[in-house]
């Protein structure tokens, strides 16, 4: 009896562990979209049918679902409109433009019918969110089918999506369909659209778009009927066909992506290039005096960028990528980007590389951009700076210097908010932009300084491979770095992400006694960091003194030929730290904390020591 009872208890314990593990391991919902739309290019409207197979992989029973209706943001008095007109520093692209749209210029998505497993459901449109009361809850592990009929009007291009952008592109079709909101381990993410970031369910898309036969399309996914649509998609030596009533139906499929974008224009020129051992590249743009020269050069640089990015950060997993003129600047989408195209060569390559890098950080590592915008924009800014330095032969010793300067300007501005702030809730666009882009990139730059390049880059590839097609958060990333480096790094994340505390170290004094030097450093800022102190002696010899933080529980490695002296770690609560050198201070020519500027120290004036100006020759011990 005791044996049976013990077995029962063990079985119950195992069941509890497995049930807990399901929750802890962060299941992911799954979705399949089938959509057909019929576009009226005269009225800029389309009719749509959508079929969705939605699988609830969560341990929870779902009584409701939510869809995003992004086009509804482009109406007077929408949340995006009011936010833009009341924030301290509105985005110049938006301003008060939405408030001035008339009925033929606004955007909308109207739901004509919605069924769950063949039965109509009750729903309510609340701004940019469709709230759906289910007839029957979706149980854990269950797959249900939603069928929807909808109609939409494409708004004047203002922010990311729309018609007739400033360079004359007809349609930049981003956020164009009713999109199921994400439900994850943090619950529903049915955030109203005010013009910032996104979050989406990993899924497969099967999309058919019927449009005037003169239009050329490109975007997310692979063309399924290239011989019918032509325009450079068909095989060489074949002709494209025509659809009924002067229209063509473009059929796309996109596997394992979080969104679907397309663009269309009757004047697109279509150019292709091939990345060795990588994707086929498609370039669609209007050829004119403002674009011809630089867009002809763009494919060569794009191929080089893909080769560097694949080698350094992980291999892009799709067979295609499209660079498309459109939108309002530059915006990333799965397997594609929309960029404005009338730019200088450096700007054109730069925006292309940046948006391409989002195929790593958001397109494949799909962090919740609204909560972890810096893991999207910041990691992309870091990677694109490294890539541009190589492919444009910029020769920068620290390609992240510009990102560091951007962060330091934020730190000095008085407007800084923690990077953990939800993207929609920053008080200023300035604080959001500098935190997401500059400080996010600085986060990686300083982490490389902490763990060392030899650990950092392989760990970035490990992160990519372990978390591809998932939704990693900040702790998932830092754990990869901890395992790779053998260091505790939670302190770094907590200081730099969850606070606005700053780094400031200085050399307080260099004193001499009995032929030795005693160097005292001080921690002036509130954020601790490991230190590297570079010393140059009068005879030309150099030495690097490395001081780990005790809270790291370890130290980074240096190359075998590096002249490094690792000394006792610094307990972060101590405001000062003194170390000894076996040479008199009179032999020291100069000394610099963080000579290679791996830290974003807010005051570098106190980082240096010059013997002629600062030497204090003796002191009483």
N, C-alpha and C positions, 0 to 999 in steps of 0.2 A: 504493500500500500504506500509506503514511504517513497519507494522508487517511482511508482506511478505519479504520486503527487509532485515529486521533484521534476519529473519529465514534463508535467503539465505547467509548472511554474516556469521552467526554462523555455517552453514553447511560447508562453505568454510574453516573456521578456523579449524573445527574439521577434515576435510579432510587433511589440511596441517599438523596438529598435528600428525595424524595417519601415514601420509607419512614420516614425520620426525622420528617418533617412530620406523618405520620399519628399517630405517638406523641406528638409534642410538642403537637399541636393538641388533644389531649385529647378523643378520641372519646367517645361515650356509648353505653352499652348501651340496648336498646329492649325493651319488653315489652307484651304485651296479655293482660289477665285476662278470663276469662269465669267467673263464679261463680254457683252456685245454692245457696241454703241453705234449710232447713226448720226453723223455730224452734218449740220446745216451751216455751211460756211458763210451764207448770206446773213443769217440771223445770229450766228455765233452761239447756237444752241445744239444740244444733242439729246436724243432719247437713249436710255440705257436699260439693259437687263443684266442682272447680276445673280449668280448662283454661288453660294459659299458653303463649303463643308468645313465645319468648325469642330475641332476635337478638344475636349476639356481634359487636359492632362494634369490639372491641379487636383489636390485632395479634397477640394471644396465643391459643394453643390451650388450652381449658379442660377439665381432667380431672374437676373436681368443681364442684358448685354448692351453695349454702347458702340455707336459708330461715330467717326469724325466726319463732319460735313464742312470741309475747309472753305469751299467757295462762299459760304454764308458770311465769312468774315468781311467780305468786300461789299458791305452795305452800310449806308449812313447809320451812325449810332451803334454799330457793332462794338464788341469789346476791343477789337483791334483798332477801330477808328477812335474810340474814346481814349484808349491807352496812348495812342500816338499824339493825340491833341492835348494830353494832360501831363505826360512825362516831361521831365526837366529838359531833356535833350533828344527830341524826336529824331527818328531815322529820316534823313532827308528824302529818301525814296518814297516815304509814306506821307509824312507831314499831315496835312489836312485833306489830302486828295480823295480819300474814301468818302468823306463827308459831302463831296461835291459830285459824286456819281449820280447820274439819272437812271431811270428804270431800264434803259437799254444798255447801260454800261456796268451795272452792278453784277455781282456773281451770285448764283444761288444753286442749291441742290434740293430738289423737291422730291419727296418720297411718295410715289403713287400707290404702291402696295408693298407689303412685306409679309411673308409667310414663314412659319417654322414647321418643318416637316409636313408641308402642304396645307397647314391651317393658318389663317390670318391671325396676327398678333396686334396688340395695342402698342402704339408708339407715340412719342411726342418729340417734336423738334424744338430744342432749346438752344438757340444761337447756332454754334458750330458743332453741337452734339445732338445725336439722335438717341433718345432714351427708349429702350425697348423692354416692355414687360412680357416675359415669356409665358406662353400657355402652360408649359410644363418645364420644370427645372431641368437643367443639363447636369446629369450626375457625373461624378468623377469617372473618367475613362470613356465617356460616351461621346459619340460623334453625331451631330445634328446638321440638318441642311436648312439654310435660309435662302429664300428666293425673293428678289426685290425688283421692282420696276421703278425707275426714277427718271427725272429729266433735269437738265442743268443748263445754265447760261454761263458762258465763259466771261469773266470780268475783264475790264480793261487791265492791262498788265500794270501792277503796282508793286506787289511784293512776291517775288519768286514765280508765281503762276499767272497765267492770263494771256490775253491776245494783244497783238500789235505793240511789241516792246519798243523801247526808244530807238533801236536800230532797225526797226521795220520787220521783225520776225512775226509771222502770223500767229502761231500758237506755241506757247510754252506750257505744256499740259502737266503740271505738277499738282499733287493734292487734288486731283480732278474727280475721283470716284468716292463713294461712301466706303470708308475704311474702318474695319473693325478695330476697336480700341484694344490695347494690351491689358491682359490680366496676368499678373505674375505674383511672386512671393510677397510683394508689397500691396497687392490688391489691384483694383481697377486704376487705370491711368487715362481717364476721360477728361483731359485738360482742355479748356476752351482755347481756340487758336488766336493768339495775339501777335503772331509773327516771329516766334522764336524757334524752339527745337521740337523734335519728334521722338516717338517711340512706336514700335510696330511689332506685329506677330510674324514670325518666320513662316513663309508659305510658298506655294507654287501658284503662278499666274498663267492663265490661258485667256488671251485678250484679242478680240476682233474689232477693228476700227474701220468703219465704212466712211469714206470721205471723198470729196471731189478728186477725180483722177489726175488732176494737174499737181497735186500736192505730193511732196516727198516727206517721208516720216523716218524718224529714228528715235532711239531711246533704250529703255530697259528691255532685255530679252532678245531671243533669237527669232528671226523671220522664218515662218513656217512655209510660206508660199512665195519664194523669191522670184520664180518664173512669172508669176502673175503680176506682181507689183513692179518688177523691173527696177529702174532708177539706180542701177549699179549693184543691186543685191543679188541678181541672178548670176548664173555662171557665165563666163566669158563666151561670147559667140551666140548667146540666146537673147530673145526679145522678151520684154515684159508684156503682160496682157492687160486687158481692160475689163472692168466690172460692168454691171448693169446700170443703165440710166446715168452714164457719165461718172460713175463712182468706182473706186477700187476698195476692196476689203483687205486690210493689212492684218495678218494673223501673227501674233507674237506669243511665244512661250518663255517664261522666266522661272527657272527652278530655284528654290531655296533662297528667296530674297525677302526683304521686309517692306518693299514698296514697289510701285511701278510708275515710271514717268515716260511721257512721249512728247515729241515736238514735231511740228509740221509747218512747211512753207513751200510755196510753188517754185521758189527761186534757189532752193538749197543746191549747192554743189556737193557731191559725195566723193570723198577720197578715202582710200584704204591704205593701211600699212600693217606689217606683221612684226610682232615682237618675237625674236628668236626664243623658242621654247616657252612661248607665252601667248597672250591673246591676240586676236585680230583686232586692229584698231579702225574705227570709223570716224571720219571727220565730216560734219555737215555744216556748211556756212554759206552766206551770201557773198559771192565774189564781186568785189568792187575795188575802187582805188584805196579805200581805207583798210581792206582786209587781204587783198591778193598776195602781197609780198610776204607778210608775216605768217599767214596761214599755210603758205606753201612750205615754209621752214618748220612749222610746228610738228609735223609727223616725226621728223628726225629726232627732235628733242624729246618727244613723248616716248618714243621707243627706248631711248637712252634712260629716261626716267624709270620706266617700267623695269628695265634690266637691273638698275641699281636698287630699286625698292624691293624687287623679288629676292635679290641676294641678301639684302641687309635686314629686312623686316618680316620676311615670310612671303611665300609664293601666292600671288593672286590666283584664286581658284576657278575663275570663269574663263570661257574661251573667247570672250568678246568684251570690248569697252568702246563707248562712243563719246566723242567730244563734240558738243552741239552748240552752235550759236543760238542764244536766246536768254530768257530770264532778265534779271535786273543786276547782275554782277557776276557771281559765281555761286553755284549751289550743287551739292552732291546728291546723287541718287544711285540706286543699285545699277551697276554695269554702265553707268553713264553720268554725264554732267551737263548742266546748262551754264554757259558763260557768255557774257557780252564780248564781242569779238573785235571791235574797232579800237585796238590797243597797240602800244609799242610792242616789239618782240619780247623784251624782258617781262613786261606785264602779262602778255599773252601766255608765255611759257609758265610764268609764276602762278597765275590763277589756274591753269590747267593742272600743274603738278599738285597744287594744294587740293583741288577738288578730287583728283585721282587718288590722293592719299586717303581721302575719306573712304575709299573702297576697302582700306584696311581698318580704319578706325571709324566705324559706323556701318559700312557696307558688309563687313564680315564679322568684326567684333562690335556687335550692335548694343553698346551700352545705352541705357536710357538717357538720351541727350538732355532731357529736361532736368534730370537730377544730377547727371555727371557730364555736363556740357564741356567741361575742361578735358575729360577723357576722349572727347570727340574732337573738338576744335584745337585743344592744346597739343594733343599727341600728333594731330595732323600738321600743326604749325611747326612742331619740332622736326618731324620727318621731312616736310617739304623744304625747310631751311637746309637740312643736311643734303638733300637731293639736289637742290639748286646750286649749292656750293660746288658739287661735283660736275653736274652736266653743263653748267654755265662757266665752269673753270674760274670761280670767283676768288679762290685762294685765301679764304678766310680761315684764320687759325681757330676761331670759335664762331661757327655759323649761327650760334644761338645768341650772339651779342645783342642783336636787334630785339629779340624777344625779351631778354633780360632788361634792356632799357625800357621797353614797354611796361613791364611789370613794375620797375622802380618808379616810373612816372605815376602809376596807379598808387603805389605805396606812399608816395609823397603828396598825393592829391587831396586826401581827406575824404574821398568817396569810396574807398575800398570796402568791400563786403567779403565775407568768407566764400571760398570757392564752393562750399557745400550749399550755397543759396540756390534755390530752384531757379532755373533760367528765366521763368516768367516774372519772378518777383524781385529782381534787382531794382533798386531805386533809380538808377540811371543806365542808359545804353552804354555810356563810357565805362562804368564799373563792370557791367556784364562783358563787354568786348575785351577789355584788358584782362579780366579774370579768366575768361574762357580761352582766349587765344594766347596772350603773352604769359600770364602766370601759369597756365596749363603747360605750355612749352617749357617754361622755367622749371616746373616740377620735374620734368624728365631730365633736363640739363643738370640739375643739382643731384638728382638720383644717380646719374652717370658718374658724377664727381664722387659721390659717397661710396658706390660699390666698385667703381673702376670699369674702364671700357671693355676689358676682357670678359667681364661678367655681364655687363649691361646688354650688349648686342645679342649674344646668344640667348639671354633671358627674354629679350623682346621677341625673338623668334619663337621661343617656347610659349610665351603668352599667346601669340598669334595662333599657334597650332593647337594649344590646349583649349582655347576659348572660341575658336571660329564657329560661326553659326549659333552663337549663344549670346547672352546678355550680361557680360561681366560688369561687376561694380568695382569700386576703388579698392576694397579689401581683397578681391580676387586677384587684382593686378599686383598689389603689394606682397601678397603671399607668394606669387611666382618669383618675385625679386628676392624675397627672404630665403626661399629654398635654394635659389641659384647662388646667392652670396654667402649664406650661412650667418647672416646678420639679422638682428631684430630691427625692423624698420617702421613699426607702427607709430613710433614717436614722430617720425618725419611726416607721415601722412597726416597725423592729428594736428601737428603744428601748422603745416603749410596749406592743408585743405580746409580744416575746420576753424582756423583762426586767422587773424590778420597780423599776428606777431611777426616782427622783422628780425633779420640777421644783421648784426653789427659787432664786429670784433676789432680790437685795436692793440697795438704794441704800446704798453704803458711805460716800460723802462727797460734799458739794457745796462746792467751794472757789472763791474769787474772787481774781483778779489782773488788774490793768490794765483794769478795767471789764468783764471777761469772767468767765464761770462755767465751771468744770471739774467735770463730774459723773462720778463713778466708780461703776460698777455691779459687782456680784460674782455669780458663778455658784456658789451654795452646794450645790445639788443636783447629781446626776450626769447628769441628762438635759438636753441643750441645747434651746433654743427661740429663735425670733426674738422680739424684744421690741418693745413699743409703750410709750413713756413719755409720759404726758400731763402737760403743764406749764401751770399757771395763773399769770399775772403779776399784780402788784398793780394794774395798770390794767384788769384784767378780761379781757385778751386771753389766748387759749389757743393752744397749739402741741402737735403730736404728733410726737415723734421716733421714727422707725421704724428698727430695727437688724436687718437680715436676718442669717441664719446663712450663713457662707461655704459650708457644705456643701449649701445649697439650690441654689446656682448660679443665683440669680436673686432676684426680690423680688415680692411681691404688689402689685397695683394698688389705689389708693384712688380715690374719686370725685373729679372735677375740682375741686369746691368744698371739699374737705378741706384743712385747713391742716396739711400733713404735710411734715416734713423728713426725707428718707431719707438716712442717713449710711452710712459704711463698714461692711461686714459684719463679724460677730464670728466669728473662728476658734474653734471649739468647745473647743479644748484650753486656751485662755487663761482663767485663773480670774477675771480682772477686765477691764474695758473702760472707757475714759475718752473722753468726748466733750465738745465745747466749745459754749457758747452765747454769742451776741453780746450778752449782757445781764449786768449784775452780779448776783451771787447775791442781793443785797439787794432786787432787783426781783422775785424769785421768791416767790410766795405759797405754792404747793404743787407737789408732783411725785409722780406715782403710776406705778408699773410695772403695766401691764395693768389699767387703770381699769375696763374693762368685763368683767373676769374671764373672758376667753376661755381662759386657761390654768388648769389645776388645780394651782396653786402650793400646796405643802404648808404654807407659812408666809407668810401675807400681812402679818404685822406688820412685816416689814422691807421692804415694797414701797413705803412712803410716806415722803415728806420734807415737813416743815413748817418754814418759814423761822424762825419764832420759837423753835423747840426745837432745831433741828439745824444752823443756819448756822455755818460756820467761815469768817470773812470773808477771810482772806488765806492764802497759802502761798508758799513759795520754790520756784520752778520748777527 
